[in-house]
Amino acid sequence: MNGETNDWFGPDTATFGDRVAGAREAAGMTQAQLARRLGVKKTTVAGWEEDLSEPRANKLSMMAGLLNVSIKWLLTGEGEGMAAPADAGSSDQDLLGVATELRAIRGEMRALTERAARLEKRLRGMVGQDG
């Protein structure tokens, strides 16, 4: 555990899901094991790790305790959390760059998905009016 913020899991590099997955793996747990201990489904934990959803406050608190990190670190990457992986060597900058780019791509994909949904809804409305 590390009391200082580091770039590996920092707010500009990692998402909430990245920090949950990293802390879970460091704790030696599978998604299924964490889910069982939290009283949720494995798909719920997977959704958190993929940044598709976020836990309620009570589950967040339990998860922080189980993973031995602070709630603040899970949410923001600041505070009591994890250090960078031990095998992270001189290619840290490369890995951080890739992680940052992946995060940007995920955000773009979400925006495009929402745009496609709006267009689909508009198209359905147009087809419904003609019919």
Secondary structure, 3 states (H helix, E strand, C coil): CECCCCCCCCCCCCCHHHHHHHHHHHCCCCHHHHHHHHCCCHHHHHHHHCCCCCCCHHHHHHHHHHHCCCHHHHHHCCCCECCCCCCCCCCHHHHHHHHHHHHHHHHHHHHHHHHHHHHHHHHHHHHHHHC
